[in-house]
Amino acid sequence: MGIVWFWLIAIMLTVYVLLDGFDLGAGAIHLLVAKTDEERRQVLASIGPVWDGNEVWLIAAGGTLYFAFPALYASGFSGFYLPLMMVLWLLILRGTSIEFRNHVKSKVWDPLWDFVFCASSLLLAVFFGAALANVVRGVPLDASGYFFEPLWTNFQLGDDVGILDWYTILVGVLALAVLVMHGALWVRMKTDGPVSERAATLARRVWWAVLALTAIVTTVTFQVQPQIKENLTTWPLGLILPLLAVAGLAGVQFELIKHDERKAFFASCLYITGMLTSVVFGVFPMVLPARNPIYSLTVNSAKAADYGLEVGLTWWILGMILATGYFTFVYRSFAGKVVVEKDPHGHT
Amino acid sequence: MEQALGVHRLHFAFTITFHYIFPQLTMGLALLLVYLKTKFLRTGDEHYNRSARFWARIFGINFAMGVVTGVPMEFQFGTNWAAFSRAAGGVIGQTLAMEGVFSFFLESSFLGIFLFGEKKLSRMGHWFSAFMVFLGSWLSGYLIVATDAWMQHPTSYTLGPRGEIQLSNFWGLLINKWALWQYAHTMLGAVQTGCFVMAGVGAFYLLTHRDEIYGRTFVKGGVLVGVVAAILQLSPTGDMQGRLITEHQPVTLAAMEGLFDTQNGAPLAILGQPDIQHRKLDNPLEIPSMLSFLTYRKWTANVRGLNSFPEDQWPDTIALLYYSYHVMVGLGTIFIAVMVVSAFLLWREKLYSSRWMLWILMLSVPLPYIANTAGWMTAELGRQPWLIYGLMRTAHGISPKVGAGNAWFTLIGFMGLYTVLAILWLFLVYREIELGPDPGANLDTETAVLIAAD
């Protein structure tokens, strides 16, 4: 039962990254691809109706993690206390900047929120990457089952680790590059005119950075977390996940050359899915590796009692069917290129 | 550690109090939006639709505030209350996760459609999106109240080998009798906030002689729904909550009422200040035997006072608990008076011209916010010293490795950020009220276009 939930939560988090990932990416490139007020409205309109629903995947995944693996939720959230609080502040700034920017038309108001939107999205992308890297690298859990990580120590991967070290920063930069590419492909697909063109150019350029960083991060990650190699030896079929990522990344460039915007975006989704599931596969059965392996939290040591997990599965499946229905409906309702309207009853 | 405990409590209290400013309005307004959209569907009168659009804009601002301040609440269970989460996550995580899966997806999806998709939908389709937003927000209210209700009155659990609390009956958690009454009481409080805000804005328009047709609709809608909510708030929902507390949290009842001595025919204190040191109520103004009647429906019933409980079972902030409870009840009584008189004037067709009553309605807008906050303080302070009543003490629930200094740092960070948010919120909501339900009528066209384009 624990293994089922391990994968279900991995899927929920992946969906979160795929969906809110393009919101964050769109935010990170906001100032680059959109210059005029109308262009910036285009970028905002491309995520306006959906960003909030996308963020719900984080809340729902968090809630699911909470009831399925309470010990993980407790150790992880209190251990990452400082960076998580900063993530919360950034999420607050990101949300308010999207919602409040268009309320007032002023030469001071708009640029201010454009900047806040861009900066908070950009930092969130880096933070999420660094957070994932912290899990992969392992945290200083001790016999109490808890830890408290400082923001940084000496930037080395010793026993005295911090949130930021050379490895986690590297992954943070990769995450930013990936979400910039992902967001640029979304903006490319959802807008037209100069914004769309600039986004396509940006996506093509940042693709090379993603390629280089993926190669470097993958190589060093095998050193940082030996469990990955072990798992690949035990279950060679797992190789399919990194191969999906490779196929996705190749697909992005291929489709960009062919000018198929939709397929390019979906190739990017495939790449991200491949990367994230590879990581999850690599650390299994650990849910939170410790620097000292005997204290690692595993699926079995962190999971809740079986009755709750079983009953949870029933409502979870029902809820996911409903949620899939809503999302299909919403994305279909707002399908196609966004139009920034200027009519009295228009709701851009 | 003692010091850290206080900061963690204040951290949660501050962030949840600020957060709840927004859902109480959006849950109440969601109902009123369905009311306005239904009116439009039935009559085809465009001014109801414009009214709905106006309130949807205010709803949108408040909803965004509710979302951004709501995410920190879920996170804080893990960040600040790790020991509690480790012990009880398997139980309360169920309702919290269900809130995300069943209500937030529903609410956020249909809100996007409701706010952005009016032109793409039929009238019925747009009404339906409003209804789904209402359903989602009220469902989320239930699931979060069920979570709190389990902490107030834990049921359907067994203790595991490592002391962790395991769920033993899903429906017992979901249909906890405490949750049903607490939910009804909470939602009525939210409806009252929505009604007072709507009526208050309507009164503002009537008093300033602008958008008067909308002003009348808002006052009428707010008062008609509000009078029902205000009465139901007291009875049966408030009454039934009181009796649940009498039965399951007798020491909380004694502290709320400022009753120190156990007695037959216990009086109900209307005013007075609890003096914990001397164990008495200073300057009491009391109704004899009334507390016995309210709690046990018998004038001579025996009600236990604080003195009959060991001090380590007492809530730790009795004076604050007592004042919160009395503020809530006092305001609730005032709401009934205001709403009943308004409804009477409405029936006599005098309300729209009774400037004194419109003034009262307008100035009452902040009061339901205070009452709702005081009500939640009563519930949560009354639960002390327990985090899960009778099962886990609050002192044992905090994150063992997050010290007071770090908690202070993030608490002050939240205070600063929320101050900015509060100013923005007031500014934007006031701006919408100033622009009014019919921006085209009050402004030159170009500005109106920009506003409506939001």
Chai-1 contact restraints between the chains, C-beta under 6 A:
chainA,res_idxA,chainB,res_idxB,connection_type,confidence,min_distance_angstrom,max_distance_angstrom,comment,restraint_id
A,P49,B,G112,contact,1.0,0.0,6.0,A-B,restraint_1
A,P49,B,F116,contact,1.0,0.0,6.0,A-B,restraint_2
A,D52,B,V67,contact,1.0,0.0,6.0,A-B,restraint_3
A,D52,B,S108,contact,1.0,0.0,6.0,A-B,restraint_4
A,G53,B,S108,contact,1.0,0.0,6.0,A-B,restraint_5
A,G53,B,S109,contact,1.0,0.0,6.0,A-B,restraint_6
A,V56,B,F104,contact,1.0,0.0,6.0,A-B,restraint_7
A,V56,B,F105,contact,1.0,0.0,6.0,A-B,restraint_8
A,V56,B,S108,contact,1.0,0.0,6.0,A-B,restraint_9
A,I59,B,G100,contact,1.0,0.0,6.0,A-B,restraint_10
A,I59,B,F104,contact,1.0,0.0,6.0,A-B,restraint_11
A,A60,B,G100,contact,1.0,0.0,6.0,A-B,restraint_12
A,A60,B,V101,contact,1.0,0.0,6.0,A-B,restraint_13
A,G62,B,E74,contact,1.0,0.0,6.0,A-B,restraint_14
A,G63,B,L96,contact,1.0,0.0,6.0,A-B,restraint_15
A,G63,B,A97,contact,1.0,0.0,6.0,A-B,restraint_16
A,G63,B,G100,contact,1.0,0.0,6.0,A-B,restraint_17
A,T64,B,A97,contact,1.0,0.0,6.0,A-B,restraint_18
A,Y66,B,G89,contact,1.0,0.0,6.0,A-B,restraint_19
A,Y66,B,G93,contact,1.0,0.0,6.0,A-B,restraint_20
A,Y66,B,L96,contact,1.0,0.0,6.0,A-B,restraint_21
A,F67,B,G93,contact,1.0,0.0,6.0,A-B,restraint_22
A,F67,B,Q94,contact,1.0,0.0,6.0,A-B,restraint_23
A,F67,B,A97,contact,1.0,0.0,6.0,A-B,restraint_24
A,P70,B,S85,contact,1.0,0.0,6.0,A-B,restraint_25
A,P70,B,R86,contact,1.0,0.0,6.0,A-B,restraint_26
A,P70,B,G89,contact,1.0,0.0,6.0,A-B,restraint_27
A,P70,B,G90,contact,1.0,0.0,6.0,A-B,restraint_28
A,A71,B,R86,contact,1.0,0.0,6.0,A-B,restraint_29
A,Y73,B,G78,contact,1.0,0.0,6.0,A-B,restraint_30
A,Y73,B,S85,contact,1.0,0.0,6.0,A-B,restraint_31
A,Y73,B,G89,contact,1.0,0.0,6.0,A-B,restraint_32
A,A74,B,G78,contact,1.0,0.0,6.0,A-B,restraint_33
A,A74,B,A82,contact,1.0,0.0,6.0,A-B,restraint_34
A,A74,B,S85,contact,1.0,0.0,6.0,A-B,restraint_35
A,A74,B,R86,contact,1.0,0.0,6.0,A-B,restraint_36
A,F77,B,G78,contact,1.0,0.0,6.0,A-B,restraint_37
A,F77,B,T79,contact,1.0,0.0,6.0,A-B,restraint_38
A,S78,B,T79,contact,1.0,0.0,6.0,A-B,restraint_39
A,S78,B,A82,contact,1.0,0.0,6.0,A-B,restraint_40
A,S78,B,S399,contact,1.0,0.0,6.0,A-B,restraint_41
A,S78,B,V402,contact,1.0,0.0,6.0,A-B,restraint_42
A,Y81,B,T79,contact,1.0,0.0,6.0,A-B,restraint_43
A,Y81,B,V402,contact,1.0,0.0,6.0,A-B,restraint_44
A,L84,B,F75,contact,1.0,0.0,6.0,A-B,restraint_45
A,L84,B,T79,contact,1.0,0.0,6.0,A-B,restraint_46
A,M85,B,T410,contact,1.0,0.0,6.0,A-B,restraint_47
A,L88,B,P72,contact,1.0,0.0,6.0,A-B,restraint_48
A,L88,B,F75,contact,1.0,0.0,6.0,A-B,restraint_49
A,W89,B,L417,contact,1.0,0.0,6.0,A-B,restraint_50
A,L91,B,V71,contact,1.0,0.0,6.0,A-B,restraint_51
A,I92,B,V68,contact,1.0,0.0,6.0,A-B,restraint_52
A,G95,B,V68,contact,1.0,0.0,6.0,A-B,restraint_53
A,T96,B,V68,contact,1.0,0.0,6.0,A-B,restraint_54
A,E99,B,A64,contact,1.0,0.0,6.0,A-B,restraint_55
A,N102,B,D454,contact,1.0,0.0,6.0,A-B,restraint_56
A,H103,B,L428,contact,1.0,0.0,6.0,A-B,restraint_57
A,H103,B,D454,contact,1.0,0.0,6.0,A-B,restraint_58
A,K105,B,L450,contact,1.0,0.0,6.0,A-B,restraint_59
A,Y146,B,P400,contact,1.0,0.0,6.0,A-B,restraint_60
A,Y146,B,K401,contact,1.0,0.0,6.0,A-B,restraint_61
A,F148,B,K401,contact,1.0,0.0,6.0,A-B,restraint_62
A,A304,B,G90,contact,1.0,0.0,6.0,A-B,restraint_63
A,A305,B,G90,contact,1.0,0.0,6.0,A-B,restraint_64
A,A305,B,Q166,contact,1.0,0.0,6.0,A-B,restraint_65
A,G308,B,G90,contact,1.0,0.0,6.0,A-B,restraint_66
A,G308,B,L167,contact,1.0,0.0,6.0,A-B,restraint_67
A,V311,B,F170,contact,1.0,0.0,6.0,A-B,restraint_68
A,G319,B,V101,contact,1.0,0.0,6.0,A-B,restraint_69
A,G319,B,F102,contact,1.0,0.0,6.0,A-B,restraint_70
A,A323,B,F105,contact,1.0,0.0,6.0,A-B,restraint_71
A,Y326,B,F105,contact,1.0,0.0,6.0,A-B,restraint_72
A,Y326,B,S109,contact,1.0,0.0,6.0,A-B,restraint_73
A,V330,B,S109,contact,1.0,0.0,6.0,A-B,restraint_74
A,V330,B,G112,contact,1.0,0.0,6.0,A-B,restraint_75
A,S333,B,I113,contact,1.0,0.0,6.0,A-B,restraint_76
A,S333,B,G117,contact,1.0,0.0,6.0,A-B,restraint_77
A,K342,B,V449,contact,1.0,0.0,6.0,A-B,restraint_78
A,P344,B,V449,contact,1.0,0.0,6.0,A-B,restraint_79
A,P344,B,A452,contact,1.0,0.0,6.0,A-B,restraint_80
A,G346,B,A453,contact,1.0,0.0,6.0,A-B,restraint_81
A,H347,B,F116,contact,1.0,0.0,6.0,A-B,restraint_82
A,T348,B,A453,contact,1.0,0.0,6.0,A-B,restraint_83
